[in-house]
Amino acid sequence: MSKHPILIIILCLFTLHGICQDWQTNFEVAKTAAKESNKPIILVFQGSDWCAPCIKLDHEVWSSPVFKKYAAENYVMLQADFPRKKTNQLSKEQTMANKLLAEKYNQKGIFPLVVLLDADGKELGKTGYKRLTPEEYIKGLNRYLN
């Protein structure tokens, strides 16, 4: 048997790893990463198991190869999830951390809410679900950076 199938599998794994979305769940870690990489933070408030627009945004934008690649190079992604199903419940610590983020950046409880922040946590802009291509969504997010 030739070694080529193994080589192909290894290359595929490295390729998939390269487009994986690296979501942070800790605000302080996200700010440190943003400062070190000189990138803005995209903070996403979502209800991953109950909010239809949140699920659509994930499928149409966040999970797209185009967005994953662009985000890996240009953003620090921070997720504040508020699941409702018992099987998806977060730890008490994570639930409290998300609640504190919501008190500061999502006082109206809008889902999904996408908040663009600088590395210090200063709000640059907000948006939500829009039926756009990943490229259009990126363009909309980047408008807040100017």
Sequence and secondary structure as in RCSB ss.txt:
>XXXX:A:sequence
MSKHPILIIILCLFTLHGICQDWQTNFEVAKTAAKESNKPIILVFQGSDWCAPCIKLDHEVWSSPVFKKYAAENY
VMLQADFPRKKTNQLSKEQTMANKLLAEKYNQKGIFPLVVLLDADGKELGKTGYKRLTPEEYIKGLNRYLN
>XXXX:A:secstr
  SHHHHHHHHHHHHHHHT   EE  HHHHHHHHHHHT  EEEEEE TTT HHHHHHIIIIITSHHHHHHHHHH 
EEEEEE   SGGG   HHHHHHHHHHHHHH TT  SSEEEEE TT  EEEEE      HHHHHHHHHGGG 
